[in-house]
Amino acid sequence: MSVSHEERLSPLRQFFDKALYTESFYSWTGTTSLGQYFQFSLASIMIGL
C-alpha cells in the first residue's frame, strides 16, 4: 500500500509552531522538538520502504 507524502505530513497540521519547534515541549520526545521527532521517524520509515 502506497502512502502519499501529504498523508504522512497530515498529522503535523494539528500542531502549532511552538509545539513543533520547542525542545522538550512534550516530555515523550525527550530532548528533541516534536518537529525533529517526526523528521527522524519519517526518515526511518522511508528508509525501510
Residue pairs with C-beta under 8 A, 6 or more apart in sequence:
8 42
8 45
11 38
12 20
12 35
12 38
15 34
18 25
19 25
19 26
19 34
20 33
20 34
20 35
21 33
21 34
21 35
22 33
23 31
23 32
23 33
24 30
24 31
24 32
24 33
25 33
25 34
26 34
29 36
29 37
32 40
